[in-house]
Amino acid sequence: MPQPYSYDLREKVIQAIKLDGLKIIEASQLFNISRNTISLWLKRQDQTGDFLALPNQPPGNGHKITDWELFRQASQNSWR
């Protein structure tokens, strides 16, 4: 899985847009980052107040069994 962009780079891009008046397409070309990525950062900043990268969570294996004790009892009874 690719590494997220650094917080420092995100900060520079957002500052160039918000403080320096750069358009998203211009920032995209200048920093070589997709417009969609920049838009997602701006949206996240509006929603949460920061543009920090989301934690990198590997996909789980989605266990269907939630009550392991009940499962053990049922599996022991089925072997008898």
WOQUIPE-V718544 format. One record per residue. N is the residue number from 0. PSI is psi as a letter, one per 40 degrees, with the letter a starting at -180 (NA if undefined). NEAR is the number of other C-alpha atoms within 12 Angstrom. D_FIRST is the distance of its C-alpha to the first C-alpha in Angstrom with 1 decimal. Layout:
BEGIN
n->(N:N)
psi->(PSI:PSI)
near->(NEAR:NEAR)
d_first->(D_FIRST:D_FIRST)
END
This chain:
BEGIN
n->(0:1:2:3:4:5:6:7:8:9:10:11:12:13:14:15:16:17:18:19:20:21:22:23:24:25:26:27:28:29:30:31:32:33:34:35:36:37:38:39:40:41:42:43:44:45:46:47:48:49:50:51:52:53:54:55:56:57:58:59:60:61:62:63:64:65:66:67:68:69:70:71:72:73:74:75:76:77:78:79)
psi->(h:i:i:i:i:i:d:d:d:d:d:d:d:d:d:d:d:d:d:e:e:i:i:d:d:d:d:d:d:d:e:f:i:i:d:d:d:d:d:d:d:d:d:d:d:d:d:e:e:i:f:i:i:i:i:h:h:i:h:i:e:f:h:d:h:d:g:d:d:d:d:d:d:d:d:d:d:d:e:NA)
near->(7:6:10:18:22:15:18:14:22:29:23:23:36:35:23:23:25:17:12:14:14:19:20:28:21:20:28:23:15:18:23:17:23:19:21:15:24:33:23:23:33:27:17:19:21:14:12:14:11:18:29:25:23:17:8:11:8:8:8:7:7:8:9:9:12:10:11:12:11:12:14:14:13:14:12:11:10:9:8:7)
d_first->(0.0:3.8:6.6:9.2:12.5:15.0:17.8:20.3:19.1:18.9:22.4:23.8:22.7:24.1:27.2:27.8:27.9:29.8:32.1:32.5:32.8:30.2:29.2:25.7:25.9:27.4:24.7:22.1:23.9:24.7:21.2:19.4:17.3:17.7:20.5:18.6:16.2:19.3:21.1:18.5:18.9:22.7:22.7:20.9:23.4:26.2:25.2:24.3:25.9:22.8:19.7:17.6:13.8:13.4:12.4:8.9:10.3:9.2:11.4:14.8:17.2:19.8:22.9:26.0:28.3:28.9:32.3:31.9:35.5:36.9:34.7:36.2:39.6:39.2:37.9:40.8:43.3:42.1:42.8:46.3)
END
